[in-house]
Amino acid sequence: MATTKKTTAGKKTATTVAKKAAKSVASKVAEAAVTAVAAKAVKGTTTKTVKKTTAKKKHAYIFFNCNDDKDAVSMNPRYNNEVFADSAAGRKALLQRIKDEVNAGRVNVSDKKAVEEDILQGNPTDASEKLQYGDIERMIFLG
């Protein structure tokens, strides 16, 4: 008589899922950065001289929809999977994304002018304090 053993998969907590999703997005972004650096390296090796470069910190920003408390568990990188570069075009795109979320009614803004100034001219993460149901996180890349 043969018996089979049944196993049941336990439920994953929301925190575990959020951490795995964040790692997934971060690994994809890092993989893209490595690919870009490798492409530059291949391009640079076609000449006979090799230049040494120092690693510089590059910043990128991610906008997250979240709850009012801005808990990490409520930030879903699989839903908010856009990364905005720390450049004039990236900051404008980040501001446009926030405007779209406000127009859709998913995010509330306490001071629109201050949010625009923080994103376009200052530190975009400072705009998070003026957002309800939204958060801006900064990521640092070495490259």
PyMOL commands that set and color helices and strands:
alter all, ss='L'
color gray80, all
select helices_A, chain A and resi 14-45+72-74+88-104+112-120+124-130
alter helices_A, ss='H'
color red, helices_A
select strands_A, chain A and resi 57-65+83-85+108-109+131-132+134-142
alter strands_A, ss='S'
color yellow, strands_A
deselect
rebuild
show_as cartoon
